């Protein structure tokens, strides 16, 4: 049974910059740079019929490409931090794409996702990291941000059941279409594109 989820791959140059944030936090198990991604919908272990249904329904998504940006490094888990993540600035396009993934997964019979969607890239999983060490790490690196980067496709990932996930394998890739050209009028009969 494959373990599946959908997500957005991270451009190489962004991954390279994120990988420079590794280290300096006792109790952190750092994610390999090649496994950085933004999860859209985690599914888990499914049989091959469900996997095929997922691949088919995802192929029906027809959305325009868009940009996202990283706007900080934060910890998940307030009293007991359990992950260090790069926070993705939510955009209407990203949230609508994620919501469509959720709807399509429910239509093929999967249960609804119970957690609120918070777009992020997991950088490290924490085990035994003290709140103080996490706060110190974030005081040095929490202001990390990027300019917008393009999302022109999403993927269906598989992973093996392992501690911390990964390695992740791209099973299918789904292109997003180019955004429409903005056309309007400048006045006096002159068109602009």
C-alpha positions in Angstrom: 0.0 0.0 0.0 1.5 3.4 -1.0 1.6 6.2 1.5 0.5 9.3 -0.5 0.1 13.0 -0.2 -0.1 16.0 -2.6 2.2 18.9 -2.5 4.2 21.6 -4.1 7.9 21.2 -4.8 10.3 23.9 -3.7 12.6 25.5 -6.3 16.3 24.5 -5.9 17.5 28.0 -5.0 14.9 28.3 -2.3 15.8 24.9 -1.0 19.5 25.8 -1.0 18.8 28.9 1.1 16.6 27.0 3.5 19.3 24.3 4.0 21.6 27.0 5.3 19.3 27.3 8.4 20.2 23.8 9.5 22.1 23.3 12.8 22.4 25.1 16.0 19.4 23.5 17.7 19.9 20.5 20.0 17.3 17.8 19.6 16.5 18.8 16.0 16.3 16.1 13.3 16.8 18.1 10.1 14.9 17.3 6.9 17.0 16.6 3.8 16.9 19.5 1.4 15.6 17.2 -1.4 12.5 16.5 0.8 11.4 20.1 1.3 7.8 20.7 0.1 4.5 22.4 0.9 1.9 19.7 1.7 -1.5 20.3 0.1 -3.3 17.2 1.3 -1.9 14.3 3.4 -3.7 11.0 2.6 -1.6 8.2 4.2 -1.6 4.5 3.4 -4.1 3.6 0.7 -4.7 0.6 -1.6 -3.9 0.8 -5.3 -7.6 1.4 -6.4 -7.7 4.6 -4.2 -4.2 5.6 -5.4 -5.5 5.4 -9.0 -8.7 7.3 -8.1 -6.5 10.0 -6.6 -4.3 10.3 -9.7 -7.3 10.5 -11.9 -9.2 13.2 -9.9 -6.1 15.3 -9.5 -5.7 15.3 -13.3 -9.0 17.2 -13.5 -7.7 20.2 -11.7 -7.6 23.3 -13.9 -6.1 26.2 -12.1 -3.7 29.0 -13.0 -0.1 29.1 -11.7 0.6 31.6 -8.9 3.4 32.8 -6.6 4.1 32.0 -3.0 6.6 33.4 -0.5 8.2 32.4 2.8 7.5 34.9 5.5 9.3 33.6 8.6 10.6 30.6 10.5 8.4 29.4 13.4 7.9 26.4 15.7 4.8 24.2 15.8 3.8 23.2 19.2 3.4 26.0 21.7 4.1 24.3 25.1 6.2 21.5 23.6 7.7 22.4 20.3 7.7 19.5 17.8 8.8 21.1 14.5 10.6 24.0 13.0 8.9 25.2 9.8 9.2 27.9 7.2 5.8 29.7 7.2 4.3 30.2 3.7 2.5 33.5 3.3 -1.1 32.3 2.5 -2.5 33.5 -0.8 -6.0 33.1 -2.2 -4.7 30.9 -5.0 -2.8 28.6 -2.7 -5.8 28.2 -0.3 -8.2 27.6 -3.2 -5.9 24.9 -4.6 -5.6 23.2 -1.2 -9.4 23.4 -0.8 -9.9 21.8 -4.2 -7.6 18.9 -3.2 -9.6 18.5 0.0 -12.9 18.4 -1.9 -11.6 15.9 -4.5 -10.2 13.6 -1.8 -13.6 13.5 0.0 -15.4 12.8 -3.3 -13.4 9.6 -3.8 -14.3 8.5 -0.3 -11.5 9.7 1.9 -12.4 11.2 5.3 -12.0 14.9 5.7 -8.8 16.3 7.0 -9.3 17.2 10.7 -6.4 19.7 11.1 -6.6 23.4 10.0 -4.5 24.0 6.9 -1.4 26.0 7.7 0.9 26.2 4.6 4.5 25.5 5.6 7.8 23.7 4.8 9.0 21.4 7.5 12.7 22.0 8.2 13.2 19.9 11.3 11.4 17.6 13.6 12.1 18.1 17.3 12.6 15.6 19.9 13.6 16.7 23.4 14.4 20.3 22.2 13.9 22.7 25.1 11.6 25.7 24.6 14.5 27.9 25.5 16.7 26.4 22.8 13.9 26.8 20.2 13.4 30.4 21.2 17.1 31.1 20.9 17.1 29.4 17.4 14.1 31.5 16.3 15.6 34.7 17.6 18.5 34.2 15.2 16.7 32.8 12.2 13.0 33.6 12.6 13.1 36.6 10.3 14.1 34.5 7.2 11.9 35.4 4.2 12.0 35.1 0.4 10.5 37.0 -2.4 7.7 35.4 -4.4 8.5 32.2 -6.2 6.4 30.6 -8.9 4.2 27.5 -8.4 3.5 26.1 -11.9 2.7 22.6 -10.9 1.8 20.3 -8.0 2.6 16.7 -7.5 1.4 13.4 -6.0 4.1 12.2 -3.6 4.7 8.8 -2.1 6.8 8.0 0.9 7.9 5.0 2.7 6.7 4.5 6.3 9.8 5.8 8.2 10.6 8.0 11.2 10.3 11.6 10.0 9.1 10.7 6.5 11.1 10.7 3.3 12.5 10.0 1.0 9.6 11.3 -1.0 9.0 10.2 -4.6 7.1 12.1 -7.2 4.5 9.7 -8.6 2.6 12.2 -10.8 3.1 15.8 -11.8 0.2 18.1 -12.7 0.8 21.4 -14.5 -1.0 24.5 -13.6 -1.9 26.7 -16.6 -0.4 30.1 -17.3 -2.3 32.9 -15.7 -4.4 34.9 -18.2 -3.0 38.1 -19.7 -4.4 41.3 -18.2 -5.9 43.4 -20.9 -7.4 46.8 -20.5 -7.7 50.2 -22.0 -5.6 53.3 -21.4 -8.2 55.6 -22.8 -8.4 57.4 -26.1 -8.8 54.1 -27.9 -5.3 52.8 -26.9 -5.2 49.2 -25.8 -2.6 48.0 -23.3 -1.5 44.4 -22.7 
